[in-house]
């Protein structure tokens, strides 16, 4: 479903493969080899893959944001991201390119299952829950769809591991 929403999707066996894949994907897109990451993915060996990464909130100059995700919803191709000190929402919303690391074991069938998982693991809502279903889009101008009008124009999902 994510592909039908204009996201690109790649499957990798484990997290160790992620930095090299991200570097190759960014190079193939003609994008700079630097990014801002959320703290939950900052520990990957980005430098070994030739990427210059820093962790923290995104700023206007950041072209690529790399984040983990709480879970993904198969039915809609949607990511569920929880905002917090270690996972600022700006990393997935401000840069023109968002790369999300999605553990295959965290893909649920429906939105109801995603909320049930959130309630069972967290008990209460975080300061923000963001749902991302592909690149930002609008049809405001002459009813022509434009990607990236109010957020990333590219969303690349990396599904890691085997599904349960």
Rosetta constraint file for C-alpha pairs under 8 A:
AtomPair CA 1 CA 5 HARMONIC 6.72 0.50
AtomPair CA 1 CA 74 HARMONIC 6.88 0.50
AtomPair CA 1 CA 75 HARMONIC 6.91 0.50
AtomPair CA 1 CA 76 HARMONIC 6.00 0.50
AtomPair CA 1 CA 77 HARMONIC 4.72 0.50
AtomPair CA 2 CA 6 HARMONIC 6.80 0.50
AtomPair CA 2 CA 7 HARMONIC 5.51 0.50
AtomPair CA 2 CA 8 HARMONIC 7.39 0.50
AtomPair CA 2 CA 9 HARMONIC 7.50 0.50
AtomPair CA 2 CA 76 HARMONIC 7.19 0.50
AtomPair CA 2 CA 77 HARMONIC 4.08 0.50
AtomPair CA 2 CA 78 HARMONIC 6.96 0.50
AtomPair CA 2 CA 133 HARMONIC 6.99 0.50
AtomPair CA 2 CA 134 HARMONIC 6.51 0.50
AtomPair CA 3 CA 7 HARMONIC 4.93 0.50
AtomPair CA 3 CA 8 HARMONIC 5.74 0.50
AtomPair CA 3 CA 9 HARMONIC 6.78 0.50
AtomPair CA 3 CA 77 HARMONIC 7.81 0.50
AtomPair CA 5 CA 77 HARMONIC 7.53 0.50
AtomPair CA 5 CA 133 HARMONIC 6.72 0.50
AtomPair CA 5 CA 134 HARMONIC 5.18 0.50
AtomPair CA 5 CA 135 HARMONIC 7.57 0.50
AtomPair CA 6 CA 134 HARMONIC 5.74 0.50
AtomPair CA 6 CA 135 HARMONIC 6.64 0.50
AtomPair CA 6 CA 154 HARMONIC 7.97 0.50
AtomPair CA 6 CA 155 HARMONIC 7.70 0.50
AtomPair CA 7 CA 134 HARMONIC 4.99 0.50
AtomPair CA 7 CA 135 HARMONIC 6.62 0.50
AtomPair CA 7 CA 154 HARMONIC 6.84 0.50
AtomPair CA 7 CA 155 HARMONIC 4.99 0.50
AtomPair CA 7 CA 156 HARMONIC 5.64 0.50
AtomPair CA 7 CA 157 HARMONIC 7.02 0.50
AtomPair CA 8 CA 155 HARMONIC 6.48 0.50
AtomPair CA 8 CA 156 HARMONIC 4.76 0.50
AtomPair CA 8 CA 157 HARMONIC 6.13 0.50
AtomPair CA 9 CA 156 HARMONIC 5.83 0.50
AtomPair CA 9 CA 157 HARMONIC 4.73 0.50
AtomPair CA 9 CA 158 HARMONIC 5.88 0.50
AtomPair CA 9 CA 159 HARMONIC 7.29 0.50
AtomPair CA 10 CA 156 HARMONIC 7.82 0.50
AtomPair CA 10 CA 157 HARMONIC 6.33 0.50
AtomPair CA 10 CA 158 HARMONIC 4.93 0.50
AtomPair CA 10 CA 159 HARMONIC 6.16 0.50
AtomPair CA 11 CA 158 HARMONIC 5.71 0.50
AtomPair CA 11 CA 159 HARMONIC 4.71 0.50
AtomPair CA 11 CA 160 HARMONIC 5.92 0.50
AtomPair CA 11 CA 161 HARMONIC 7.59 0.50
AtomPair CA 12 CA 17 HARMONIC 6.73 0.50
AtomPair CA 12 CA 18 HARMONIC 7.32 0.50
AtomPair CA 12 CA 158 HARMONIC 6.91 0.50
AtomPair CA 12 CA 159 HARMONIC 6.20 0.50
AtomPair CA 12 CA 160 HARMONIC 4.95 0.50
AtomPair CA 12 CA 161 HARMONIC 6.29 0.50
AtomPair CA 13 CA 17 HARMONIC 7.37 0.50
AtomPair CA 13 CA 160 HARMONIC 5.65 0.50
AtomPair CA 13 CA 161 HARMONIC 4.65 0.50
AtomPair CA 13 CA 162 HARMONIC 7.18 0.50
AtomPair CA 14 CA 18 HARMONIC 7.36 0.50
AtomPair CA 14 CA 160 HARMONIC 5.52 0.50
AtomPair CA 14 CA 161 HARMONIC 5.50 0.50
AtomPair CA 15 CA 44 HARMONIC 7.60 0.50
AtomPair CA 15 CA 160 HARMONIC 6.63 0.50
AtomPair CA 16 CA 44 HARMONIC 7.31 0.50
AtomPair CA 16 CA 45 HARMONIC 7.85 0.50
AtomPair CA 17 CA 21 HARMONIC 6.31 0.50
AtomPair CA 18 CA 22 HARMONIC 6.04 0.50
AtomPair CA 18 CA 44 HARMONIC 7.96 0.50
AtomPair CA 18 CA 158 HARMONIC 7.86 0.50
AtomPair CA 19 CA 23 HARMONIC 6.17 0.50
AtomPair CA 19 CA 44 HARMONIC 6.96 0.50
AtomPair CA 19 CA 45 HARMONIC 6.46 0.50
AtomPair CA 19 CA 46 HARMONIC 5.22 0.50
AtomPair CA 19 CA 48 HARMONIC 7.89 0.50
AtomPair CA 19 CA 49 HARMONIC 5.61 0.50
AtomPair CA 19 CA 51 HARMONIC 7.73 0.50
AtomPair CA 20 CA 24 HARMONIC 6.18 0.50
AtomPair CA 20 CA 46 HARMONIC 7.86 0.50
AtomPair CA 20 CA 49 HARMONIC 4.99 0.50
AtomPair CA 21 CA 25 HARMONIC 5.98 0.50
AtomPair CA 22 CA 26 HARMONIC 6.01 0.50
AtomPair CA 23 CA 27 HARMONIC 6.16 0.50
AtomPair CA 23 CA 33 HARMONIC 6.36 0.50
AtomPair CA 23 CA 49 HARMONIC 6.33 0.50
AtomPair CA 23 CA 50 HARMONIC 6.88 0.50
AtomPair CA 23 CA 51 HARMONIC 6.40 0.50
AtomPair CA 24 CA 28 HARMONIC 6.10 0.50
AtomPair CA 25 CA 29 HARMONIC 6.30 0.50
AtomPair CA 26 CA 30 HARMONIC 6.28 0.50
AtomPair CA 26 CA 31 HARMONIC 5.08 0.50
AtomPair CA 26 CA 32 HARMONIC 6.76 0.50
AtomPair CA 26 CA 33 HARMONIC 6.49 0.50
AtomPair CA 27 CA 31 HARMONIC 5.73 0.50
AtomPair CA 27 CA 32 HARMONIC 7.11 0.50
AtomPair CA 27 CA 33 HARMONIC 7.07 0.50
AtomPair CA 32 CA 63 HARMONIC 7.64 0.50
AtomPair CA 33 CA 50 HARMONIC 7.13 0.50
AtomPair CA 33 CA 51 HARMONIC 5.08 0.50
AtomPair CA 33 CA 52 HARMONIC 6.42 0.50
AtomPair CA 34 CA 51 HARMONIC 5.31 0.50
AtomPair CA 34 CA 52 HARMONIC 4.48 0.50
AtomPair CA 34 CA 53 HARMONIC 5.50 0.50
AtomPair CA 34 CA 63 HARMONIC 7.80 0.50
AtomPair CA 34 CA 64 HARMONIC 7.05 0.50
AtomPair CA 35 CA 51 HARMONIC 7.52 0.50
AtomPair CA 35 CA 52 HARMONIC 6.50 0.50
AtomPair CA 35 CA 53 HARMONIC 4.87 0.50
AtomPair CA 35 CA 54 HARMONIC 6.72 0.50
AtomPair CA 35 CA 62 HARMONIC 6.42 0.50
AtomPair CA 35 CA 63 HARMONIC 6.71 0.50
AtomPair CA 35 CA 64 HARMONIC 4.79 0.50
AtomPair CA 35 CA 65 HARMONIC 5.54 0.50
AtomPair CA 35 CA 66 HARMONIC 6.82 0.50
AtomPair CA 36 CA 53 HARMONIC 5.51 0.50
AtomPair CA 36 CA 54 HARMONIC 5.03 0.50
AtomPair CA 36 CA 55 HARMONIC 5.46 0.50
AtomPair CA 36 CA 56 HARMONIC 6.81 0.50
AtomPair CA 36 CA 57 HARMONIC 7.57 0.50
AtomPair CA 36 CA 58 HARMONIC 6.22 0.50
AtomPair CA 36 CA 62 HARMONIC 6.60 0.50
AtomPair CA 36 CA 64 HARMONIC 6.43 0.50
AtomPair CA 36 CA 65 HARMONIC 4.94 0.50
AtomPair CA 36 CA 66 HARMONIC 6.24 0.50
AtomPair CA 36 CA 91 HARMONIC 6.66 0.50
AtomPair CA 37 CA 41 HARMONIC 6.53 0.50
AtomPair CA 37 CA 42 HARMONIC 5.92 0.50
AtomPair CA 37 CA 53 HARMONIC 6.75 0.50
AtomPair CA 37 CA 54 HARMONIC 6.15 0.50
AtomPair CA 37 CA 55 HARMONIC 4.67 0.50
AtomPair CA 37 CA 56 HARMONIC 6.48 0.50
AtomPair CA 37 CA 65 HARMONIC 5.74 0.50
AtomPair CA 37 CA 66 HARMONIC 4.67 0.50
AtomPair CA 37 CA 67 HARMONIC 5.75 0.50
AtomPair CA 37 CA 91 HARMONIC 6.60 0.50
AtomPair CA 38 CA 42 HARMONIC 6.25 0.50
AtomPair CA 38 CA 55 HARMONIC 5.56 0.50
AtomPair CA 38 CA 56 HARMONIC 5.94 0.50
AtomPair CA 38 CA 57 HARMONIC 7.58 0.50
AtomPair CA 38 CA 66 HARMONIC 6.63 0.50
AtomPair CA 38 CA 67 HARMONIC 5.23 0.50
AtomPair CA 38 CA 68 HARMONIC 7.25 0.50
AtomPair CA 38 CA 86 HARMONIC 6.11 0.50
AtomPair CA 38 CA 87 HARMONIC 5.01 0.50
AtomPair CA 38 CA 88 HARMONIC 6.70 0.50
AtomPair CA 38 CA 91 HARMONIC 6.73 0.50
AtomPair CA 39 CA 43 HARMONIC 7.55 0.50
AtomPair CA 39 CA 55 HARMONIC 5.87 0.50
AtomPair CA 39 CA 56 HARMONIC 6.90 0.50
AtomPair CA 39 CA 86 HARMONIC 5.03 0.50
AtomPair CA 39 CA 87 HARMONIC 6.32 0.50
AtomPair CA 40 CA 67 HARMONIC 7.40 0.50
AtomPair CA 40 CA 68 HARMONIC 6.44 0.50
AtomPair CA 40 CA 86 HARMONIC 6.71 0.50
AtomPair CA 40 CA 87 HARMONIC 7.08 0.50
AtomPair CA 41 CA 66 HARMONIC 7.68 0.50
AtomPair CA 41 CA 67 HARMONIC 6.41 0.50
AtomPair CA 41 CA 68 HARMONIC 6.24 0.50
AtomPair CA 42 CA 53 HARMONIC 8.00 0.50
AtomPair CA 42 CA 54 HARMONIC 7.60 0.50
AtomPair CA 42 CA 55 HARMONIC 6.23 0.50
AtomPair CA 45 CA 49 HARMONIC 7.01 0.50
AtomPair CA 46 CA 50 HARMONIC 6.63 0.50
AtomPair CA 46 CA 51 HARMONIC 5.22 0.50
AtomPair CA 46 CA 52 HARMONIC 6.89 0.50
AtomPair CA 46 CA 53 HARMONIC 6.65 0.50
AtomPair CA 47 CA 51 HARMONIC 5.03 0.50
AtomPair CA 47 CA 52 HARMONIC 6.05 0.50
AtomPair CA 47 CA 53 HARMONIC 7.47 0.50
AtomPair CA 56 CA 86 HARMONIC 7.40 0.50
AtomPair CA 56 CA 87 HARMONIC 7.84 0.50
AtomPair CA 56 CA 88 HARMONIC 7.02 0.50
AtomPair CA 56 CA 91 HARMONIC 7.82 0.50
AtomPair CA 57 CA 88 HARMONIC 5.54 0.50
AtomPair CA 57 CA 89 HARMONIC 7.63 0.50
AtomPair CA 57 CA 90 HARMONIC 5.78 0.50
AtomPair CA 57 CA 91 HARMONIC 5.98 0.50
AtomPair CA 58 CA 62 HARMONIC 6.17 0.50
AtomPair CA 58 CA 65 HARMONIC 7.26 0.50
AtomPair CA 58 CA 88 HARMONIC 7.96 0.50
AtomPair CA 58 CA 90 HARMONIC 5.26 0.50
AtomPair CA 58 CA 91 HARMONIC 4.97 0.50
AtomPair CA 58 CA 94 HARMONIC 6.54 0.50
AtomPair CA 58 CA 95 HARMONIC 7.19 0.50
AtomPair CA 59 CA 90 HARMONIC 7.77 0.50
AtomPair CA 59 CA 94 HARMONIC 7.24 0.50
AtomPair CA 59 CA 95 HARMONIC 7.86 0.50
AtomPair CA 60 CA 94 HARMONIC 6.98 0.50
AtomPair CA 60 CA 95 HARMONIC 7.12 0.50
AtomPair CA 61 CA 95 HARMONIC 7.91 0.50
AtomPair CA 62 CA 94 HARMONIC 7.83 0.50
AtomPair CA 62 CA 95 HARMONIC 5.53 0.50
AtomPair CA 63 CA 95 HARMONIC 4.81 0.50
AtomPair CA 63 CA 96 HARMONIC 5.52 0.50
AtomPair CA 63 CA 97 HARMONIC 6.23 0.50
AtomPair CA 64 CA 95 HARMONIC 5.16 0.50
AtomPair CA 64 CA 96 HARMONIC 6.26 0.50
AtomPair CA 64 CA 97 HARMONIC 4.67 0.50
AtomPair CA 64 CA 98 HARMONIC 5.84 0.50
AtomPair CA 64 CA 99 HARMONIC 7.42 0.50
AtomPair CA 65 CA 91 HARMONIC 4.83 0.50
AtomPair CA 65 CA 92 HARMONIC 5.75 0.50
AtomPair CA 65 CA 94 HARMONIC 7.86 0.50
AtomPair CA 65 CA 95 HARMONIC 5.81 0.50
AtomPair CA 65 CA 97 HARMONIC 6.28 0.50
AtomPair CA 65 CA 98 HARMONIC 4.93 0.50
AtomPair CA 65 CA 99 HARMONIC 6.19 0.50
AtomPair CA 66 CA 91 HARMONIC 6.70 0.50
AtomPair CA 66 CA 92 HARMONIC 7.04 0.50
AtomPair CA 66 CA 98 HARMONIC 5.95 0.50
AtomPair CA 66 CA 99 HARMONIC 4.72 0.50
AtomPair CA 66 CA 100 HARMONIC 5.82 0.50
AtomPair CA 66 CA 101 HARMONIC 7.59 0.50
AtomPair CA 67 CA 87 HARMONIC 7.57 0.50
AtomPair CA 67 CA 91 HARMONIC 6.86 0.50
AtomPair CA 67 CA 92 HARMONIC 6.70 0.50
AtomPair CA 67 CA 98 HARMONIC 7.71 0.50
AtomPair CA 67 CA 99 HARMONIC 6.43 0.50
AtomPair CA 67 CA 100 HARMONIC 4.99 0.50
AtomPair CA 67 CA 101 HARMONIC 6.18 0.50
AtomPair CA 68 CA 81 HARMONIC 7.80 0.50
AtomPair CA 68 CA 100 HARMONIC 5.49 0.50
AtomPair CA 68 CA 101 HARMONIC 4.67 0.50
AtomPair CA 68 CA 102 HARMONIC 6.34 0.50
AtomPair CA 69 CA 79 HARMONIC 6.69 0.50
AtomPair CA 69 CA 80 HARMONIC 6.21 0.50
AtomPair CA 69 CA 81 HARMONIC 5.01 0.50
AtomPair CA 69 CA 82 HARMONIC 7.39 0.50
AtomPair CA 69 CA 100 HARMONIC 6.63 0.50
AtomPair CA 69 CA 101 HARMONIC 6.45 0.50
AtomPair CA 69 CA 102 HARMONIC 5.96 0.50
AtomPair CA 70 CA 79 HARMONIC 7.75 0.50
AtomPair CA 70 CA 80 HARMONIC 5.67 0.50
AtomPair CA 70 CA 81 HARMONIC 5.33 0.50
AtomPair CA 70 CA 82 HARMONIC 6.42 0.50
AtomPair CA 70 CA 106 HARMONIC 7.27 0.50
AtomPair CA 71 CA 79 HARMONIC 6.21 0.50
AtomPair CA 71 CA 80 HARMONIC 5.36 0.50
AtomPair CA 71 CA 81 HARMONIC 7.23 0.50
AtomPair CA 71 CA 102 HARMONIC 7.04 0.50
AtomPair CA 71 CA 103 HARMONIC 7.74 0.50
AtomPair CA 71 CA 106 HARMONIC 4.85 0.50
AtomPair CA 71 CA 107 HARMONIC 5.68 0.50
AtomPair CA 71 CA 108 HARMONIC 7.09 0.50
AtomPair CA 71 CA 114 HARMONIC 6.82 0.50
AtomPair CA 72 CA 77 HARMONIC 7.01 0.50
AtomPair CA 72 CA 78 HARMONIC 5.63 0.50
AtomPair CA 72 CA 79 HARMONIC 4.41 0.50
AtomPair CA 72 CA 80 HARMONIC 5.77 0.50
AtomPair CA 72 CA 102 HARMONIC 7.08 0.50
AtomPair CA 72 CA 106 HARMONIC 6.40 0.50
AtomPair CA 72 CA 107 HARMONIC 4.70 0.50
AtomPair CA 72 CA 108 HARMONIC 6.17 0.50
AtomPair CA 72 CA 114 HARMONIC 7.56 0.50
AtomPair CA 73 CA 77 HARMONIC 5.60 0.50
AtomPair CA 73 CA 78 HARMONIC 5.12 0.50
AtomPair CA 73 CA 79 HARMONIC 6.37 0.50
AtomPair CA 73 CA 80 HARMONIC 7.64 0.50
AtomPair CA 73 CA 107 HARMONIC 5.81 0.50
AtomPair CA 73 CA 108 HARMONIC 5.14 0.50
AtomPair CA 73 CA 109 HARMONIC 5.59 0.50
AtomPair CA 73 CA 110 HARMONIC 5.54 0.50
AtomPair CA 73 CA 111 HARMONIC 6.16 0.50
AtomPair CA 73 CA 114 HARMONIC 6.89 0.50
AtomPair CA 74 CA 78 HARMONIC 7.10 0.50
AtomPair CA 74 CA 107 HARMONIC 6.40 0.50
AtomPair CA 74 CA 108 HARMONIC 6.07 0.50
AtomPair CA 74 CA 109 HARMONIC 5.01 0.50
AtomPair CA 74 CA 110 HARMONIC 6.57 0.50
AtomPair CA 75 CA 109 HARMONIC 5.69 0.50
AtomPair CA 75 CA 110 HARMONIC 5.57 0.50
AtomPair CA 75 CA 111 HARMONIC 7.84 0.50
AtomPair CA 76 CA 110 HARMONIC 7.59 0.50
AtomPair CA 76 CA 133 HARMONIC 7.39 0.50
AtomPair CA 77 CA 133 HARMONIC 6.02 0.50
AtomPair CA 77 CA 134 HARMONIC 7.76 0.50
AtomPair CA 78 CA 131 HARMONIC 6.27 0.50
AtomPair CA 78 CA 132 HARMONIC 5.39 0.50
AtomPair CA 78 CA 133 HARMONIC 4.44 0.50
AtomPair CA 78 CA 134 HARMONIC 7.42 0.50
AtomPair CA 79 CA 130 HARMONIC 7.89 0.50
AtomPair CA 79 CA 131 HARMONIC 5.49 0.50
AtomPair CA 79 CA 132 HARMONIC 5.01 0.50
AtomPair CA 79 CA 133 HARMONIC 6.44 0.50
AtomPair CA 80 CA 114 HARMONIC 7.68 0.50
AtomPair CA 80 CA 129 HARMONIC 6.82 0.50
AtomPair CA 80 CA 130 HARMONIC 5.87 0.50
AtomPair CA 80 CA 131 HARMONIC 4.86 0.50
AtomPair CA 80 CA 132 HARMONIC 6.74 0.50
AtomPair CA 81 CA 89 HARMONIC 7.90 0.50
AtomPair CA 81 CA 129 HARMONIC 5.79 0.50
AtomPair CA 81 CA 130 HARMONIC 5.10 0.50
AtomPair CA 81 CA 131 HARMONIC 6.38 0.50
AtomPair CA 81 CA 132 HARMONIC 7.86 0.50
AtomPair CA 82 CA 87 HARMONIC 7.03 0.50
AtomPair CA 82 CA 89 HARMONIC 7.74 0.50
AtomPair CA 82 CA 126 HARMONIC 6.46 0.50
AtomPair CA 82 CA 127 HARMONIC 7.83 0.50
AtomPair CA 82 CA 128 HARMONIC 6.02 0.50
AtomPair CA 82 CA 129 HARMONIC 4.74 0.50
AtomPair CA 82 CA 130 HARMONIC 6.35 0.50
AtomPair CA 83 CA 87 HARMONIC 5.29 0.50
AtomPair CA 83 CA 88 HARMONIC 5.36 0.50
AtomPair CA 83 CA 89 HARMONIC 5.40 0.50
AtomPair CA 83 CA 126 HARMONIC 6.56 0.50
AtomPair CA 83 CA 127 HARMONIC 6.19 0.50
AtomPair CA 83 CA 128 HARMONIC 5.10 0.50
AtomPair CA 83 CA 129 HARMONIC 6.18 0.50
AtomPair CA 83 CA 130 HARMONIC 7.46 0.50
AtomPair CA 84 CA 88 HARMONIC 5.64 0.50
AtomPair CA 84 CA 89 HARMONIC 7.75 0.50
AtomPair CA 84 CA 126 HARMONIC 6.98 0.50
AtomPair CA 84 CA 127 HARMONIC 6.68 0.50
AtomPair CA 84 CA 128 HARMONIC 7.65 0.50
AtomPair CA 87 CA 91 HARMONIC 7.80 0.50
AtomPair CA 89 CA 93 HARMONIC 6.29 0.50
AtomPair CA 89 CA 130 HARMONIC 7.63 0.50
AtomPair CA 90 CA 94 HARMONIC 5.20 0.50
AtomPair CA 90 CA 95 HARMONIC 7.87 0.50
AtomPair CA 91 CA 95 HARMONIC 6.79 0.50
AtomPair CA 91 CA 98 HARMONIC 7.59 0.50
AtomPair CA 92 CA 98 HARMONIC 5.47 0.50
AtomPair CA 92 CA 99 HARMONIC 7.78 0.50
AtomPair CA 92 CA 152 HARMONIC 7.68 0.50
AtomPair CA 93 CA 98 HARMONIC 7.49 0.50
AtomPair CA 93 CA 151 HARMONIC 5.28 0.50
AtomPair CA 93 CA 152 HARMONIC 6.23 0.50
AtomPair CA 94 CA 151 HARMONIC 5.86 0.50
AtomPair CA 94 CA 152 HARMONIC 6.71 0.50
AtomPair CA 95 CA 151 HARMONIC 7.18 0.50
AtomPair CA 95 CA 152 HARMONIC 5.91 0.50
AtomPair CA 96 CA 148 HARMONIC 6.91 0.50
AtomPair CA 96 CA 151 HARMONIC 6.61 0.50
AtomPair CA 96 CA 152 HARMONIC 4.10 0.50
AtomPair CA 96 CA 153 HARMONIC 5.42 0.50
AtomPair CA 96 CA 154 HARMONIC 6.44 0.50
AtomPair CA 97 CA 152 HARMONIC 5.18 0.50
AtomPair CA 97 CA 153 HARMONIC 6.24 0.50
AtomPair CA 97 CA 154 HARMONIC 4.74 0.50
AtomPair CA 97 CA 155 HARMONIC 5.95 0.50
AtomPair CA 97 CA 156 HARMONIC 7.80 0.50
AtomPair CA 98 CA 152 HARMONIC 6.23 0.50
AtomPair CA 98 CA 154 HARMONIC 6.26 0.50
AtomPair CA 98 CA 155 HARMONIC 4.86 0.50
AtomPair CA 98 CA 156 HARMONIC 6.33 0.50
AtomPair CA 99 CA 155 HARMONIC 5.84 0.50
AtomPair CA 99 CA 156 HARMONIC 4.74 0.50
AtomPair CA 99 CA 157 HARMONIC 5.85 0.50
AtomPair CA 99 CA 158 HARMONIC 7.39 0.50
AtomPair CA 100 CA 155 HARMONIC 7.60 0.50
AtomPair CA 100 CA 156 HARMONIC 6.37 0.50
AtomPair CA 100 CA 157 HARMONIC 4.97 0.50
AtomPair CA 100 CA 158 HARMONIC 6.18 0.50
AtomPair CA 101 CA 157 HARMONIC 6.19 0.50
AtomPair CA 101 CA 158 HARMONIC 5.00 0.50
AtomPair CA 101 CA 159 HARMONIC 6.27 0.50
AtomPair CA 101 CA 160 HARMONIC 7.08 0.50
AtomPair CA 102 CA 106 HARMONIC 7.06 0.50
AtomPair CA 102 CA 107 HARMONIC 7.74 0.50
AtomPair CA 102 CA 157 HARMONIC 6.78 0.50
AtomPair CA 102 CA 158 HARMONIC 5.82 0.50
AtomPair CA 102 CA 159 HARMONIC 4.69 0.50
AtomPair CA 102 CA 160 HARMONIC 5.99 0.50
AtomPair CA 103 CA 107 HARMONIC 7.23 0.50
AtomPair CA 103 CA 159 HARMONIC 5.67 0.50
AtomPair CA 103 CA 160 HARMONIC 4.77 0.50
AtomPair CA 103 CA 161 HARMONIC 6.33 0.50
AtomPair CA 104 CA 159 HARMONIC 5.60 0.50
AtomPair CA 104 CA 160 HARMONIC 5.45 0.50
AtomPair CA 104 CA 161 HARMONIC 5.47 0.50
AtomPair CA 104 CA 162 HARMONIC 5.61 0.50
AtomPair CA 104 CA 163 HARMONIC 4.82 0.50
AtomPair CA 104 CA 164 HARMONIC 7.55 0.50
AtomPair CA 105 CA 161 HARMONIC 7.39 0.50
AtomPair CA 105 CA 162 HARMONIC 6.87 0.50
AtomPair CA 105 CA 163 HARMONIC 5.19 0.50
AtomPair CA 105 CA 164 HARMONIC 5.74 0.50
AtomPair CA 107 CA 163 HARMONIC 7.66 0.50
AtomPair CA 108 CA 113 HARMONIC 6.19 0.50
AtomPair CA 108 CA 114 HARMONIC 6.35 0.50
AtomPair CA 109 CA 113 HARMONIC 6.61 0.50
AtomPair CA 110 CA 114 HARMONIC 6.50 0.50
AtomPair CA 111 CA 115 HARMONIC 6.37 0.50
AtomPair CA 112 CA 116 HARMONIC 6.19 0.50
AtomPair CA 113 CA 117 HARMONIC 6.09 0.50
AtomPair CA 114 CA 118 HARMONIC 6.25 0.50
AtomPair CA 115 CA 119 HARMONIC 6.15 0.50
AtomPair CA 116 CA 120 HARMONIC 6.10 0.50
AtomPair CA 117 CA 121 HARMONIC 6.03 0.50
AtomPair CA 118 CA 122 HARMONIC 5.57 0.50
AtomPair CA 118 CA 123 HARMONIC 7.01 0.50
AtomPair CA 118 CA 124 HARMONIC 7.86 0.50
AtomPair CA 118 CA 125 HARMONIC 7.69 0.50
AtomPair CA 119 CA 123 HARMONIC 4.59 0.50
AtomPair CA 119 CA 124 HARMONIC 6.32 0.50
AtomPair CA 119 CA 125 HARMONIC 7.72 0.50
AtomPair CA 125 CA 129 HARMONIC 7.64 0.50
AtomPair CA 134 CA 154 HARMONIC 7.69 0.50
AtomPair CA 134 CA 155 HARMONIC 5.86 0.50
AtomPair CA 135 CA 147 HARMONIC 6.24 0.50
AtomPair CA 135 CA 148 HARMONIC 6.26 0.50
AtomPair CA 135 CA 151 HARMONIC 7.19 0.50
AtomPair CA 135 CA 152 HARMONIC 5.49 0.50
AtomPair CA 135 CA 153 HARMONIC 4.99 0.50
AtomPair CA 135 CA 154 HARMONIC 5.40 0.50
AtomPair CA 135 CA 155 HARMONIC 5.49 0.50
AtomPair CA 136 CA 147 HARMONIC 5.53 0.50
AtomPair CA 136 CA 148 HARMONIC 4.75 0.50
AtomPair CA 136 CA 149 HARMONIC 6.20 0.50
AtomPair CA 136 CA 150 HARMONIC 5.80 0.50
AtomPair CA 136 CA 151 HARMONIC 5.07 0.50
AtomPair CA 136 CA 152 HARMONIC 5.62 0.50
AtomPair CA 136 CA 153 HARMONIC 5.93 0.50
AtomPair CA 137 CA 145 HARMONIC 6.44 0.50
AtomPair CA 137 CA 146 HARMONIC 5.44 0.50
AtomPair CA 137 CA 147 HARMONIC 4.36 0.50
AtomPair CA 137 CA 148 HARMONIC 5.72 0.50
AtomPair CA 137 CA 149 HARMONIC 5.87 0.50
AtomPair CA 137 CA 150 HARMONIC 7.04 0.50
AtomPair CA 137 CA 153 HARMONIC 7.75 0.50
AtomPair CA 138 CA 144 HARMONIC 7.76 0.50
AtomPair CA 138 CA 145 HARMONIC 5.49 0.50
AtomPair CA 138 CA 146 HARMONIC 5.43 0.50
AtomPair CA 138 CA 147 HARMONIC 6.74 0.50
AtomPair CA 138 CA 149 HARMONIC 6.38 0.50
AtomPair CA 138 CA 150 HARMONIC 7.92 0.50
AtomPair CA 139 CA 143 HARMONIC 4.50 0.50
AtomPair CA 139 CA 144 HARMONIC 4.92 0.50
AtomPair CA 139 CA 145 HARMONIC 4.42 0.50
AtomPair CA 139 CA 146 HARMONIC 6.31 0.50
AtomPair CA 140 CA 144 HARMONIC 7.15 0.50
AtomPair CA 140 CA 145 HARMONIC 7.80 0.50
AtomPair CA 141 CA 145 HARMONIC 8.00 0.50
AtomPair CA 147 CA 152 HARMONIC 7.74 0.50
AtomPair CA 147 CA 153 HARMONIC 5.03 0.50
AtomPair CA 148 CA 152 HARMONIC 4.87 0.50
AtomPair CA 148 CA 153 HARMONIC 3.63 0.50
AtomPair CA 148 CA 154 HARMONIC 7.40 0.50
AtomPair CA 149 CA 153 HARMONIC 7.42 0.50
